[in-house]
Amino acid sequence: MKDKVCLVTGANSGIGFETAKSLCAKGATVIMVCRSLEKANRAISDINKEVPGARTYAAIADLASQASIHALAEKLKAEFRTVDVLVNNAGSWFSAYGVTEDKIERQWAINHLAPFLLTHLMLPLLIKSNDPRVITVSSDSHFHGKIHFDDVNLKNNYHGLRAYAQSKLANVLFTVEFERRKRATPIAAYAVQPGLVKTDIGVKHTISFHALMWKLRRLGGKSPQKGAETSIYLASDPTVSTMSGLYWDDCQPKVPSNKALDEDIAAKVWELSLAMCGVEDYFSITRNPEV
Ligand SMILES: NC(=O)c1ccc[n+]([C@@H]2O[C@H](COP(=O)([O-])OP(=O)(O)OC[C@H]3O[C@@H](n4cnc5c(N)ncnc54)[C@H](OP(=O)(O)O)[C@@H]3O)[C@@H](O)[C@H]2O)c1
């Protein structure tokens, strides 16, 4: 991974921290997207203890804010010529309904639209790489998910699990549709199921009952280091570039849900996401295979 530049969101904790640390250990320069400089510096200091001389770069953004994602992208375009690997790892789980400054339900905004928009904005740097990859951390929770096109913010039907599953289904649909739309653009895209991982995701923005449930559930989970293995594999293994558009678990492709493979749903989510992010389709093509 020497000379590679990897961008990891949510790099200060859990799976993202382990992903960033391991990519540093492989010699990559890792851009660590965190919510504050304090969190980024703490994570960088922890990485340096284990990987002396790690090449890190702190990038600050609130992925719940589209303005902040645009500002992040502008800064990175000014500072880097190329990004080889984008790991869309950051994610959140909220017990209560709430909307972002863009008036979008928080899990849909952070877990799905942020990766969608950041990938879109990073494309000019990714296409300069000779082996560009986009990895989006999804979850087997997507098997329970459905895209609520009539109320994607779930304003009238909110439950944390429903919103989470919807957003994680959108992560797989994004990857599958990315593959369909990219045509000859040589960028690989992967969706990842990290497994059940002992992190604090279920205690950060949850009511005490949900936090307790998560604490019990994660007892049976794996370490963040193990949970990061598939992301690290997809970021660094030389043989997987050709295996794009798939869902991965334990460093192997896995068949996702039927809804995740539904072309009409995927195209609809893509168009909806373009509209909600206010951007043009970066591949600027139709899905017509004749085109
Ligand atoms: N843990 C599991 O069992 C599991 C299972 C399946 C999938 N996943 C997925 O794995 C990914 C990583 O989660 P994790 O379990 O490692 O949880 P985590 O330790 O809470 O890590 C989540 C990361 O995302 C960041 N983040 C959340 N909202 C953000 C925002 N608005 N702006 C910027 N950064 C933000 C967090 O920053 P802060 O520290 O500032 O909150 C943190 O760095 C998520 O996409 C999650 O859905 C996890």
The ligand as an SDF file (V2000), in Angstrom:
LIG
                    3D

 48 52  0  0  0  0  0  0  0  0999 V2000
  -20.7160   -2.6890   15.3060 N   0  0  0  0  0  0  0  0  0  0  0  0
  -21.4000   -3.5470   14.5820 C   0  0  0  0  0  0  0  0  0  0  0  0
  -21.7860   -4.6460   15.0380 O   0  0  0  0  0  0  0  0  0  0  0  0
  -21.7230   -3.2240   13.1470 C   0  0  0  0  0  0  0  0  0  0  0  0
  -22.4090   -4.2020   12.4050 C   0  0  0  0  0  0  0  0  0  0  0  0
  -22.7160   -3.9380   11.0760 C   0  0  0  0  0  0  0  0  0  0  0  0
  -22.3170   -2.7320   10.5060 C   0  0  0  0  0  0  0  0  0  0  0  0
  -21.6580   -1.7840   11.2560 N   0  0  0  0  0  0  0  0  0  0  0  0
  -21.2800   -0.5460   10.5980 C   0  0  0  0  0  0  0  0  0  0  0  0
  -19.9070   -0.3090   10.8120 O   0  0  0  0  0  0  0  0  0  0  0  0
  -19.6310    1.0860   10.6840 C   0  0  0  0  0  0  0  0  0  0  0  0
  -18.7560    1.5270   11.8320 C   0  0  0  0  0  0  0  0  0  0  0  0
  -19.4660    1.4270   13.0270 O   0  0  0  0  0  0  0  0  0  0  0  0
  -18.8220    0.9820   14.4300 P   0  0  0  0  0  0  0  0  0  0  0  0
  -19.5660   -0.1890   14.8940 O   0  0  0  0  0  0  0  0  0  0  0  0
  -17.3520    0.9340   14.3120 O   0  0  0  0  0  0  0  0  0  0  0  0
  -19.2990    2.1940   15.3570 O   0  0  0  0  0  0  0  0  0  0  0  0
  -18.5300    3.4210   16.0200 P   0  0  0  0  0  0  0  0  0  0  0  0
  -17.3780    2.9350   16.8330 O   0  0  0  0  0  0  0  0  0  0  0  0
  -19.5710    4.2400   16.6800 O   0  0  0  0  0  0  0  0  0  0  0  0
  -17.9340    4.1700   14.7700 O   0  0  0  0  0  0  0  0  0  0  0  0
  -18.7360    4.9980   13.9690 C   0  0  0  0  0  0  0  0  0  0  0  0
  -17.8560    6.1110   13.4370 C   0  0  0  0  0  0  0  0  0  0  0  0
  -18.6610    6.9670   12.6160 O   0  0  0  0  0  0  0  0  0  0  0  0
  -18.4910    8.3050   13.0630 C   0  0  0  0  0  0  0  0  0  0  0  0
  -19.6370    9.1500   12.7910 N   0  0  0  0  0  0  0  0  0  0  0  0
  -20.9410    8.9320   13.1540 C   0  0  0  0  0  0  0  0  0  0  0  0
  -21.6850    9.9850   12.8000 N   0  0  0  0  0  0  0  0  0  0  0  0
  -20.8540   10.8790   12.2220 C   0  0  0  0  0  0  0  0  0  0  0  0
  -21.0230   12.1660   11.6640 C   0  0  0  0  0  0  0  0  0  0  0  0
  -22.2190   12.7820   11.6510 N   0  0  0  0  0  0  0  0  0  0  0  0
  -19.9520   12.8060   11.1610 N   0  0  0  0  0  0  0  0  0  0  0  0
  -18.7290   12.2300   11.1860 C   0  0  0  0  0  0  0  0  0  0  0  0
  -18.5000   11.0110   11.7060 N   0  0  0  0  0  0  0  0  0  0  0  0
  -19.5460   10.3580   12.2080 C   0  0  0  0  0  0  0  0  0  0  0  0
  -18.2800    8.1660   14.5660 C   0  0  0  0  0  0  0  0  0  0  0  0
  -17.7690    9.3560   15.0970 O   0  0  0  0  0  0  0  0  0  0  0  0
  -18.0040    9.7280   16.6630 P   0  0  0  0  0  0  0  0  0  0  0  0
  -17.0190    8.9020   17.4180 O   0  0  0  0  0  0  0  0  0  0  0  0
  -17.7400   11.1840   16.6810 O   0  0  0  0  0  0  0  0  0  0  0  0
  -19.4260    9.3470   16.9760 O   0  0  0  0  0  0  0  0  0  0  0  0
  -17.3160    6.9900   14.5860 C   0  0  0  0  0  0  0  0  0  0  0  0
  -16.0260    7.4120   14.2690 O   0  0  0  0  0  0  0  0  0  0  0  0
  -20.9960    1.7700   10.6340 C   0  0  0  0  0  0  0  0  0  0  0  0
  -21.2970    2.1060    9.2980 O   0  0  0  0  0  0  0  0  0  0  0  0
  -21.9450    0.7010   11.1310 C   0  0  0  0  0  0  0  0  0  0  0  0
  -23.2530    0.8650   10.6230 O   0  0  0  0  0  0  0  0  0  0  0  0
  -21.3490   -2.0220   12.5560 C   0  0  0  0  0  0  0  0  0  0  0  0
  1  2  1  0
  2  3  2  0
  2  4  1  0
  4  5  1  0
  4 48  2  0
  5  6  2  0
  6  7  1  0
  7  8  2  0
  8  9  1  0
  8 48  1  0
  9 10  1  0
  9 46  1  0
 10 11  1  0
 11 12  1  0
 11 44  1  0
 12 13  1  0
 13 14  1  0
 14 15  2  0
 14 16  1  0
 14 17  1  0
 17 18  1  0
 18 19  2  0
 18 20  1  0
 18 21  1  0
 21 22  1  0
 22 23  1  0
 23 24  1  0
 23 42  1  0
 24 25  1  0
 25 26  1  0
 25 36  1  0
 26 27  1  0
 26 35  1  0
 27 28  2  0
 28 29  1  0
 29 30  1  0
 29 35  2  0
 30 31  1  0
 30 32  2  0
 32 33  1  0
 33 34  2  0
 34 35  1  0
 36 37  1  0
 36 42  1  0
 37 38  1  0
 38 39  2  0
 38 40  1  0
 38 41  1  0
 42 43  1  0
 44 45  1  0
 44 46  1  0
 46 47  1  0
M  CHG  2   8   1  16  -1
M  END
$$$$
